[in-house]
Amino acid sequence: MMSKISKGSAEHYIWGAGNDGWHLVKGQELSVIHERMLPGTSEVRHVHEHSRQFFFILSGTVTIEVDGEVEELTAHEGIEVPPGVAHQVMNKSEEDVELLVISQPTSKGDRIEKLLQ
């Protein structure tokens, strides 16, 4: 059965240093998460064995390192990260960032933390 979802009704969790996540779609084959990153916070650099991810910025500016290359993404820009590629999302700005993290299949249990080499 189809039902409407919103940030207000989605399952919420806190990650890292007070960042927020809302599960908009939480399935084995597809995950869509709306995240809010506080200024000066970052995700731990990692890789997914099976999950392909797409990061889409709703507001603010993020810095993302993908396989050693660094990009800045602003509102309404995105980047795809294939499985097996190390990456890290960082909010180096002084403002909150809101973004969508879309994973296929779900990235839950598919993460290996990687040090920058």
Residue frames as qw, qx, qy, qz and C-alpha x, y, z in Angstrom:
[[0.000, 0.889, 0.458, 0.000, 0.00, 0.00, 0.00],
 [0.393, 0.432, -0.023, 0.811, 1.32, 3.44, -0.89],
 [0.353, -0.838, -0.372, 0.187, 1.43, 6.09, 1.79],
 [0.217, 0.886, -0.106, 0.397, 2.72, 9.62, 1.93],
 [0.749, -0.321, -0.234, 0.531, 5.99, 10.21, 3.81],
 [0.094, 0.926, -0.066, 0.360, 7.44, 13.45, 5.11],
 [0.363, 0.415, -0.582, 0.598, 10.42, 14.44, 7.19],
 [0.418, -0.391, 0.353, -0.740, 7.97, 14.97, 10.06],
 [0.903, -0.120, 0.110, -0.397, 6.57, 11.43, 9.88],
 [0.756, 0.406, -0.505, 0.095, 9.75, 9.54, 8.89],
 [0.862, -0.412, -0.152, 0.255, 11.81, 7.43, 11.28],
 [0.093, 0.925, -0.270, 0.250, 14.47, 9.75, 12.75],
 [0.880, -0.268, -0.125, 0.372, 17.96, 8.95, 14.03],
 [0.099, -0.956, 0.267, 0.066, 21.03, 10.91, 15.14],
 [0.921, 0.147, -0.010, 0.361, 24.50, 10.13, 13.78],
 [0.528, 0.406, -0.166, 0.727, 27.99, 11.48, 14.34],
 [0.248, -0.128, -0.409, 0.869, 28.24, 14.71, 16.34],
 [0.216, 0.476, 0.476, -0.707, 24.51, 15.53, 16.46],
 [0.227, 0.165, -0.559, -0.780, 23.63, 15.19, 12.77],
 [0.638, 0.202, 0.486, -0.562, 20.11, 14.08, 11.84],
 [0.102, 0.093, -0.851, -0.507, 18.79, 11.45, 9.47],
 [0.642, 0.211, 0.359, -0.644, 15.24, 10.66, 8.40],
 [0.283, 0.010, 0.913, 0.292, 14.43, 7.37, 6.62],
 [0.500, 0.331, -0.081, -0.796, 12.13, 8.34, 3.75],
 [0.892, 0.187, -0.316, -0.263, 12.45, 4.87, 2.15],
 [0.318, -0.556, 0.744, -0.189, 13.86, 2.03, 4.24],
 [0.955, 0.168, 0.048, -0.240, 13.95, -1.16, 2.20],
 [0.785, -0.273, 0.456, 0.318, 16.47, -3.87, 1.38],
 [0.641, 0.405, 0.435, 0.486, 16.64, -2.86, -2.29],
 [0.204, 0.652, 0.133, 0.718, 16.40, 0.93, -1.89],
 [0.423, -0.593, -0.419, 0.542, 17.16, 3.44, 0.85],
 [0.172, 0.682, 0.144, 0.696, 16.42, 7.17, 0.72],
 [0.506, -0.550, -0.419, 0.515, 17.60, 9.24, 3.67],
 [0.076, 0.887, 0.058, 0.451, 17.19, 12.98, 4.23],
 [0.700, -0.276, -0.315, 0.579, 20.17, 14.14, 6.31],
 [0.049, -0.970, 0.028, -0.237, 21.06, 17.35, 8.08],
 [0.769, 0.007, -0.252, 0.587, 24.75, 17.92, 8.77],
 [0.317, -0.913, -0.110, 0.232, 25.86, 20.53, 11.29],
 [0.321, 0.884, -0.312, 0.133, 28.71, 22.93, 10.47],
 [0.054, -0.690, 0.699, -0.179, 32.17, 21.40, 10.89],
 [0.762, -0.148, 0.592, -0.216, 30.96, 17.77, 10.90],
 [0.412, 0.462, -0.678, -0.397, 31.83, 14.88, 8.64],
 [0.978, -0.018, -0.012, -0.209, 31.12, 11.26, 7.92],
 [0.575, -0.492, 0.613, 0.228, 33.89, 8.71, 8.47],
 [0.383, 0.518, -0.609, -0.463, 35.64, 7.80, 5.19],
 [0.637, -0.023, 0.746, -0.194, 34.28, 4.45, 4.07],
 [0.269, 0.213, -0.737, -0.582, 33.39, 2.14, 1.20],
 [0.775, 0.083, 0.379, -0.499, 30.34, 0.00, 0.44],
 [0.362, -0.173, 0.871, 0.285, 30.87, -3.45, -1.07],
 [0.249, 0.402, 0.846, 0.246, 27.48, -3.65, -2.81],
 [0.096, 0.822, 0.471, -0.305, 25.64, -0.36, -2.42],
 [0.334, 0.381, 0.279, 0.816, 25.66, 2.34, -5.10],
 [0.161, -0.681, -0.467, 0.541, 24.95, 5.77, -3.60],
 [0.232, 0.594, 0.293, 0.712, 23.79, 9.13, -4.89],
 [0.280, -0.494, -0.398, 0.720, 24.22, 12.26, -2.78],
 [0.129, 0.646, 0.433, 0.615, 21.94, 15.19, -3.70],
 [0.235, -0.156, -0.380, 0.881, 22.32, 18.54, -1.92],
 [0.047, -0.772, -0.624, -0.114, 19.08, 20.26, -0.94],
 [0.073, -0.976, -0.004, -0.207, 20.68, 23.28, 0.79],
 [0.523, -0.757, 0.347, 0.181, 24.13, 24.45, 1.79],
 [0.518, 0.683, -0.514, -0.033, 27.55, 23.32, 0.55],
 [0.890, -0.357, 0.280, 0.043, 29.28, 20.01, 1.19],
 [0.177, 0.672, -0.700, -0.164, 32.76, 18.82, 0.41],
 [0.961, -0.022, 0.224, -0.158, 32.93, 15.22, -0.73],
 [0.053, -0.594, 0.770, 0.226, 36.05, 13.16, -1.25],
 [0.931, 0.218, 0.172, -0.237, 35.54, 10.30, -3.70],
 [0.929, 0.159, 0.107, 0.316, 38.46, 7.96, -4.35],
 [0.602, -0.254, 0.054, 0.755, 40.98, 10.68, -3.47],
 [0.151, 0.368, 0.321, 0.859, 39.34, 13.46, -5.51],
 [0.057, -0.463, -0.554, 0.690, 37.62, 16.34, -3.71],
 [0.002, 0.483, 0.532, 0.696, 34.51, 18.12, -5.00],
 [0.138, 0.207, 0.448, -0.859, 32.32, 20.87, -3.57],
 [0.067, -0.457, -0.794, -0.395, 28.60, 20.41, -4.12],
 [0.168, 0.059, 0.263, -0.948, 26.00, 23.14, -3.61],
 [0.535, 0.324, 0.537, -0.566, 22.20, 23.14, -3.60],
 [0.772, 0.511, 0.129, -0.355, 20.65, 21.11, -6.42],
 [0.426, 0.601, -0.670, -0.094, 23.90, 19.33, -7.31],
 [0.909, -0.262, 0.267, -0.186, 24.67, 15.66, -6.78],
 [0.219, 0.590, -0.770, -0.104, 27.27, 12.95, -7.24],
 [0.963, -0.043, -0.147, -0.224, 27.09, 9.20, -7.69],
 [0.182, -0.613, 0.761, -0.111, 29.45, 6.87, -5.81],
 [0.792, 0.138, -0.533, -0.264, 29.72, 3.31, -7.20],
 [0.901, -0.428, 0.053, -0.036, 30.19, 0.28, -4.95],
 [0.886, -0.029, 0.008, 0.462, 33.78, -0.33, -3.87],
 [0.364, 0.591, -0.037, 0.719, 34.80, 3.35, -4.05],
 [0.428, -0.394, -0.487, 0.652, 35.99, 5.06, -0.85],
 [0.004, 0.649, 0.264, 0.714, 34.22, 8.33, -0.01],
 [0.321, -0.413, -0.545, 0.655, 33.61, 10.88, 2.75],
 [0.016, -0.782, -0.376, -0.496, 31.09, 13.70, 3.05],
 [0.426, -0.266, -0.370, 0.781, 32.11, 16.80, 5.04],
 [0.007, -0.920, -0.335, -0.204, 30.39, 20.04, 5.99],
 [0.571, -0.054, -0.138, 0.807, 33.28, 22.51, 6.11],
 [0.022, -0.598, -0.240, -0.764, 30.89, 25.46, 5.96],
 [0.007, -0.038, 0.553, -0.832, 29.43, 27.54, 8.78],
 [0.612, 0.015, 0.012, -0.790, 25.82, 26.59, 7.91],
 [0.690, 0.044, 0.688, -0.220, 23.71, 23.45, 8.16],
 [0.244, 0.268, -0.727, -0.584, 23.60, 21.28, 5.07],
 [0.739, 0.156, 0.500, -0.423, 20.56, 19.24, 4.03],
 [0.255, 0.413, -0.751, -0.447, 20.97, 16.40, 1.54],
 [0.933, 0.052, 0.073, -0.349, 19.44, 13.21, 0.25],
 [0.123, -0.458, 0.873, 0.114, 21.45, 9.98, 0.40],
 [0.871, 0.219, -0.025, -0.439, 20.01, 7.40, -1.99],
 [0.200, -0.454, 0.866, 0.057, 21.42, 3.86, -1.78],
 [0.892, 0.220, -0.034, -0.392, 20.69, 0.82, -3.94],
 [0.573, -0.536, -0.608, -0.120, 20.65, -1.72, -2.40],
 [0.471, -0.871, -0.031, -0.133, 20.51, -0.43, 1.16],
 [0.376, 0.636, -0.537, 0.408, 23.90, 0.49, 2.63],
 [0.658, -0.557, 0.325, -0.389, 22.98, -0.93, 6.06],
 [0.867, -0.268, 0.418, 0.048, 25.54, -3.57, 7.02],
 [0.803, 0.490, 0.169, 0.295, 27.54, -2.90, 3.83],
 [0.072, 0.961, -0.186, 0.192, 30.06, -0.39, 5.13],
 [0.848, -0.138, -0.123, 0.497, 33.81, -0.75, 5.65],
 [0.150, -0.968, 0.072, 0.188, 35.69, 2.20, 7.14],
 [0.799, 0.350, 0.043, 0.488, 38.81, 3.18, 5.20],
 [0.382, -0.708, 0.066, 0.590, 41.77, 5.36, 6.10],
 [0.456, 0.866, -0.118, -0.168, 42.95, 7.81, 3.45],
 [0.859, -0.133, 0.311, 0.384, 45.84, 6.16, 1.63]]
